[in-house]
Amino acid sequence: AFLAIVPNIAMRNQQISAFAFGGTSLLIIIGVALETVQEIEAYMMMRHYKGFMK
């Protein structure tokens, strides 16, 4: 519910048009950011894994 309200608040405070900043684009941006963080964490875990390498 919060994500649906954020574009309206941003439009009021920053004078951004409704087409430039919508709820769907916000969900996509958040999804991509979370996926990127997960990929970086997985890469770092694999980089420091010493299991079968010994």
PyMOL commands that place a pseudoatom at each C-alpha (Angstrom):
pseudoatom trace, name=CA, resn=ALA, resi=1, chain=A, elem=C, hetatm=0, pos=[0.000, 0.000, 0.000]
pseudoatom trace, name=CA, resn=PHE, resi=2, chain=A, elem=C, hetatm=0, pos=[2.885, 2.346, 0.758]
pseudoatom trace, name=CA, resn=LEU, resi=3, chain=A, elem=C, hetatm=0, pos=[4.328, 1.917, -2.741]
pseudoatom trace, name=CA, resn=ALA, resi=4, chain=A, elem=C, hetatm=0, pos=[1.024, 3.005, -4.256]
pseudoatom trace, name=CA, resn=ILE, resi=5, chain=A, elem=C, hetatm=0, pos=[1.091, 6.280, -2.297]
pseudoatom trace, name=CA, resn=VAL, resi=6, chain=A, elem=C, hetatm=0, pos=[4.760, 7.194, -2.876]
pseudoatom trace, name=CA, resn=PRO, resi=7, chain=A, elem=C, hetatm=0, pos=[4.279, 8.519, -6.451]
pseudoatom trace, name=CA, resn=ASN, resi=8, chain=A, elem=C, hetatm=0, pos=[1.490, 10.837, -5.291]
pseudoatom trace, name=CA, resn=ILE, resi=9, chain=A, elem=C, hetatm=0, pos=[3.618, 12.207, -2.467]
pseudoatom trace, name=CA, resn=ALA, resi=10, chain=A, elem=C, hetatm=0, pos=[6.584, 12.688, -4.794]
pseudoatom trace, name=CA, resn=MET, resi=11, chain=A, elem=C, hetatm=0, pos=[4.444, 14.492, -7.372]
pseudoatom trace, name=CA, resn=ARG, resi=12, chain=A, elem=C, hetatm=0, pos=[3.157, 16.927, -4.748]
pseudoatom trace, name=CA, resn=ASN, resi=13, chain=A, elem=C, hetatm=0, pos=[6.540, 17.652, -3.202]
pseudoatom trace, name=CA, resn=GLN, resi=14, chain=A, elem=C, hetatm=0, pos=[8.749, 17.722, -6.300]
pseudoatom trace, name=CA, resn=GLN, resi=15, chain=A, elem=C, hetatm=0, pos=[6.336, 18.753, -9.080]
pseudoatom trace, name=CA, resn=ILE, resi=16, chain=A, elem=C, hetatm=0, pos=[7.109, 15.580, -11.066]
pseudoatom trace, name=CA, resn=SER, resi=17, chain=A, elem=C, hetatm=0, pos=[4.637, 14.567, -13.758]
pseudoatom trace, name=CA, resn=ALA, resi=18, chain=A, elem=C, hetatm=0, pos=[2.577, 11.413, -13.268]
pseudoatom trace, name=CA, resn=PHE, resi=19, chain=A, elem=C, hetatm=0, pos=[3.974, 9.816, -16.414]
pseudoatom trace, name=CA, resn=ALA, resi=20, chain=A, elem=C, hetatm=0, pos=[7.601, 10.163, -15.365]
pseudoatom trace, name=CA, resn=PHE, resi=21, chain=A, elem=C, hetatm=0, pos=[7.231, 8.516, -11.953]
pseudoatom trace, name=CA, resn=GLY, resi=22, chain=A, elem=C, hetatm=0, pos=[4.547, 5.863, -11.489]
pseudoatom trace, name=CA, resn=GLY, resi=23, chain=A, elem=C, hetatm=0, pos=[3.937, 2.985, -9.131]
pseudoatom trace, name=CA, resn=THR, resi=24, chain=A, elem=C, hetatm=0, pos=[4.917, 0.367, -11.693]
pseudoatom trace, name=CA, resn=SER, resi=25, chain=A, elem=C, hetatm=0, pos=[8.256, 1.977, -12.434]
pseudoatom trace, name=CA, resn=LEU, resi=26, chain=A, elem=C, hetatm=0, pos=[8.916, 2.269, -8.709]
pseudoatom trace, name=CA, resn=LEU, resi=27, chain=A, elem=C, hetatm=0, pos=[8.277, -1.465, -8.260]
pseudoatom trace, name=CA, resn=ILE, resi=28, chain=A, elem=C, hetatm=0, pos=[10.612, -2.270, -11.148]
pseudoatom trace, name=CA, resn=ILE, resi=29, chain=A, elem=C, hetatm=0, pos=[13.376, -0.061, -9.732]
pseudoatom trace, name=CA, resn=ILE, resi=30, chain=A, elem=C, hetatm=0, pos=[13.078, -1.630, -6.272]
pseudoatom trace, name=CA, resn=GLY, resi=31, chain=A, elem=C, hetatm=0, pos=[13.016, -5.146, -7.749]
pseudoatom trace, name=CA, resn=VAL, resi=32, chain=A, elem=C, hetatm=0, pos=[16.138, -4.529, -9.812]
pseudoatom trace, name=CA, resn=ALA, resi=33, chain=A, elem=C, hetatm=0, pos=[17.939, -2.993, -6.836]
pseudoatom trace, name=CA, resn=LEU, resi=34, chain=A, elem=C, hetatm=0, pos=[17.110, -5.965, -4.588]
pseudoatom trace, name=CA, resn=GLU, resi=35, chain=A, elem=C, hetatm=0, pos=[18.166, -8.463, -7.258]
pseudoatom trace, name=CA, resn=THR, resi=36, chain=A, elem=C, hetatm=0, pos=[21.446, -6.615, -7.770]
pseudoatom trace, name=CA, resn=VAL, resi=37, chain=A, elem=C, hetatm=0, pos=[22.206, -6.693, -4.045]
pseudoatom trace, name=CA, resn=GLN, resi=38, chain=A, elem=C, hetatm=0, pos=[21.468, -10.433, -3.939]
pseudoatom trace, name=CA, resn=GLU, resi=39, chain=A, elem=C, hetatm=0, pos=[23.765, -11.086, -6.905]
pseudoatom trace, name=CA, resn=ILE, resi=40, chain=A, elem=C, hetatm=0, pos=[26.591, -9.105, -5.299]
pseudoatom trace, name=CA, resn=GLU, resi=41, chain=A, elem=C, hetatm=0, pos=[26.181, -10.977, -2.011]
pseudoatom trace, name=CA, resn=ALA, resi=42, chain=A, elem=C, hetatm=0, pos=[26.191, -14.340, -3.821]
pseudoatom trace, name=CA, resn=TYR, resi=43, chain=A, elem=C, hetatm=0, pos=[29.330, -13.367, -5.738]
pseudoatom trace, name=CA, resn=MET, resi=44, chain=A, elem=C, hetatm=0, pos=[31.096, -12.346, -2.537]
pseudoatom trace, name=CA, resn=MET, resi=45, chain=A, elem=C, hetatm=0, pos=[30.120, -15.615, -0.830]
pseudoatom trace, name=CA, resn=MET, resi=46, chain=A, elem=C, hetatm=0, pos=[31.449, -17.670, -3.763]
pseudoatom trace, name=CA, resn=ARG, resi=47, chain=A, elem=C, hetatm=0, pos=[34.637, -15.650, -3.845]
pseudoatom trace, name=CA, resn=HIS, resi=48, chain=A, elem=C, hetatm=0, pos=[35.433, -16.416, -0.204]
pseudoatom trace, name=CA, resn=TYR, resi=49, chain=A, elem=C, hetatm=0, pos=[34.264, -20.058, -0.251]
pseudoatom trace, name=CA, resn=LYS, resi=50, chain=A, elem=C, hetatm=0, pos=[37.125, -22.459, 0.467]
pseudoatom trace, name=CA, resn=GLY, resi=51, chain=A, elem=C, hetatm=0, pos=[35.158, -25.758, 0.532]
pseudoatom trace, name=CA, resn=PHE, resi=52, chain=A, elem=C, hetatm=0, pos=[36.509, -28.173, -2.091]
pseudoatom trace, name=CA, resn=MET, resi=53, chain=A, elem=C, hetatm=0, pos=[39.437, -26.007, -3.104]
pseudoatom trace, name=CA, resn=LYS, resi=54, chain=A, elem=C, hetatm=0, pos=[41.687, -27.400, -0.333]
for i in range(1, 54): cmd.bond("trace and resi %d" % i, "trace and resi %d" % (i + 1))
show_as sticks, trace
zoom trace
